[in-house]
Amino acid sequence: MQREIKIPVNASNIVSEGYAYGILRCIERVEVSSEKKPLIEMEELKKTARMLEEKIKREYGSSDVLGEIGEVHIMILNDPLLWDELEKKARDKGGKLSLKDIMDVRDYIISLLLESGNPLIQERQYDIKDLFNALLSGAVHSEISNGDIVYVDELYPSDVVVFHNSGVGAILSKKGSPTAHASILAQALEIPYIYGIPPLDEYCDMRVFVDAVHGEIRINPSNIEGIKALIKKYEAEKQNLEKYSKMRFEGIKVMANIGFLQEIDVAKKKGADGIGLFRTEFLFLNRTRPPSEDEQFLAYKKVLEAFFPDRVIIRLLDVGGDKPVSYLKLPEESNPFLGVRGIRALMKNEEILKTQLRALIRASAYGNLGILIPMISKPEEVVYVKKLIKKISESVESHGNFAVGIMVEVPSVIFSIEKFVQQIDFASIGTNDLTQYIFAADRMNPEVSEYYNDQDDAVLAAIKIVAEKMRESKKPVGICGELAGKREMISKLMSFGVTSFSVAPAKVPRIKKAVYEALKET
Amino acid sequence: MIMADTNKIVKKIVVTNPEGLHARPAGKLVKLLSGVKSSVTIKYKDKEINAKSVLSIMALGINPGEEIEVIIEGEDVESALKIVEGVVCAEGN
């Protein structure tokens, strides 16, 4: 029996939840060689494109999400820019194209998308690669059988369709993003999928257990019976989860964490009682200028309207030296997690903060807004932000009521929580960073992973202190870290006085079930 | 500002779709314009592109709050303009 190897996975890289156990297949993409196809007639390429279009219609036509993505692919296949570029190349060569010509056009189009500076558009490069692959070679995948676990470097939308049809158990990839088309498809087709996995070359064709619920990969797992029972139980539960997503509870909310406008629909569908954490980094990262007040206002308004009358908690920009943003003044630091981040970075970039606050205050007229201040460590920081808010509110023509709260993630806040309570309307405990600061253990560093435990008594004691003080003042306190998604902890956290749990949209029904069961016990 | 002779419209429009003219709205625009006979050009900064090409629109990466100029020429300019404004000025979907 071979030794069991555990590979920890960052739970935030889980795109589609579930468990799977099977043989690990490392998929190599077949490179199209130029020897096979010396020159391709323009007419032949057009014919292939039409055939591909028919194939997409057949394979993607079945469901809403699939159909939408298929539509985009057909649109790209018919795009005038693409054919103009191909025609240009062919004109010099009597209507024929070499493989290099075609790849040059592909790379030119990808370069245009990358230059857009928008991450959602940049992700469409995988759709382009996918389509060119299909145009040139057709089938890409070697033998995959029912129940296999597949590993790919980059995941393309058509891969997911093929994997779904062959009954793949789970997908792992090196590169990826939660908003790529392939990810949306994996969710819609309910195939467990995690990205950001380092190459697993040495484990190809071995048995593997994928835990895309908590985040772990086990090569040669030892307790196979236990795993099979776990998968069976999970699948059985999945069948009757829908009724929980529609439930609402007195005094306890199950909300969603989102980071893109595109996640609004799934959060609503899964039954979130509002948004417990709307990360605004997507508006600010990967660009050379900060977003305008109007751009921000429109985004905030959209999410507020979508969930009205439920609350939407929007967190102010939370970045530090680990994610450099060209237009932000941030010092070079040897230890960015203990440096200028969150509110500290915003105070050094006051114009950015003021613009964001102004956009939020304007948007407050359209819903039930909570403004969340990240990385608070001293009461003075709250005073400073509230003063700014007051000043800006007076200059904004029309705005609604809104609440102001803080992230509880720096231990200093726990031990002086009474200094904060009167100044804030709500608190949100970010258990990921809190745990990392309590144990002085970087959660991304595998060398110290044994120190990082968000279920440890030390973390729970900290939560209890905050929850009790907030309860005395009748103010809500939520948890928005990974801990809120751990079903077995819900009942205990509720007993401390926690009033809301905010989790990834896919986890909402399960956490609602846990809340329902905890309420039934008492 | 609208300058219209019989079948040409030039109009400046501010993008208020909260997703800008990114992937989803770009696709929606191209899909709706596929039934239009007129040519539709979008001018943004120093670039001019064919609004019936989803790749060209996406490449511009137009954010909400920014201004574009549309130039529509042909036999059904009015309905083409309606489609463009419907997507560019949508409050989301």
Interface residues (C-beta under 8 A of the other chain):
Chain A: E71 V72 M75 I76 D79 P80 L81 L82 I109 L112 L113 E115 S116 G117 N118 L120 I121 E123 R124 L261 Q262 P291 S292 E293 D294 E295 L298 A299 K301 K302 E305 A306
Chain B: T16 N17 P18 E19 G20 H22 A23 R24 G27 V30 K31 N50 K52 S53 V54 L55 S56 M58 A59 L60 G61 N63 P64 G65 E66 E91 G92
